[in-house]
């Protein structure tokens, strides 16, 4: 028998712009980001680093993929 332990990535809210932004833990205690790019609190967040808010963009030419400032691209569709 094999036990699988899943460790969620903590959800961090970001605001502002590059060089001057704030980073804080989600106000929902224990909120983590799922592999589909959605945090337990319902916000869109990067499944690679846990960032949300101003760190995420949907650039043209990427077919609707969400891009995070950490460099990760992901689909945010359910």
ABEGO torsion letter per residue (X at the ends): XBBBBBBBBBBBBBBEBBGBBBBBBBABBGBBBBAAGBBAAGBBBBAAAGBBEAABBBBBGAGGBBBBAAGBBBBABX
